[in-house]
Amino acid sequence: MGRSCKFHRPLTRAELPSWPRAMGVGGRHKGITPPNVPWEIFVACTASEGVDMATYLALHTSVDLDGLYDILEMSDAASSWKSAATMNAREGTG
C-alpha cells in the first residue's frame, strides 16, 4: 500500500519554533492544559476572543491534517507580522 501523501506530508513539515508542544511554557503562572484536545487543534481553534467554532467545525468536516498545519502556520506568520509592525512603529517614533 505504501504511505499516503495525505498523512505523510504533515508529519514531515518543518516545525515553527513558536509552536510549543508544552502549553503554558514561560512564567510561573500557568493556565490549564486541555486534557482531551490535541495541542494543534487547541492552538488553531482558540483566539483572544475565545473559541473559533467555524475552524473547529471545519476540522471535523472538511479540513484534513495538512490543512490544520496550514492554518497554524498562517496564524503564526500573521501574528509575527503584526508584532514586527508594532516593533517597527515603536522604533520609528523613538
N, C-alpha and C positions, 0 to 999 in steps of 0.2 A: 504494500500500500504506500509506503513512503511517508514523508512528512507533508502535512497540509500547509501550504503557504499562509493560509488564514490564521493558523495558530502558531506557526514557527516564527514568522516575521516579528510579531510583537515581543517575543522573548529575546530577540537578538538586537533590538533597538538600543541606541546609545542612551544611557541614563543622563538626566539632567541633575546637576548637583543640588538643586533646591527642592528636590522631592524626597524628603526624609522618610524612610520606612518606619522609623520610630516616631510616633506622634508626640508632640509637646516637647521636643528637644530644645534646650537653650533657656535656662532660667529655673528658679526654684518653684515657681507656680506652674501647675500643670492642670489642664482640663482632663476630662475622662477620655479614654480611647474606646471607640465603638467596638464592642467585642464580636459582633456578628457581621460587620460590613468590611470588606477588603479596603485597604487604605486608598487604592486608586479610585474606587467608586466614591469613597468619602470625600476625597480632595476634589474630584470632578463635580460633585453634586452639592458642595457647600460654597457659600459666598458670604460676604459680610452681612447681607440681609437675611440669611437663613438657608434653607434647603431649596435647591433648584429642582423642582419636581418635573419639569419638562425634560431635563437631562436625565434624571433618574428613570423616567418612563421610557425615553428613547433607548437607554442602555438595556432595558428589558424587552424591547420590541424590535428595534431596527439597527442599533449601533453595535458592532462587534468589538472584540478586544482591541483590535488595531485602531478602531475609531475612538475608543476610550483613551488610548495613549495619545492620539492626535488632539483630543480635547484637552488633556492635561498639558501637553506641550504648548498649544496655542494660549491657554490660560497663563502659563508660566511666562511665556515670551511677552505677552501683553502686559503682565504685571511688571516685568523688568523694564519695558519701555516706559511705563508710567513712572517708575522710580527714577529712571535715568533722566526723564524730562523734568521731574521735580528737582533733582540734584543740579541739573544744568541751569534751571531757573534761579536756584539759590546762589549758584556761583556767578551768574550774570548780574545779579543785583548787589552782590557783595563786593 
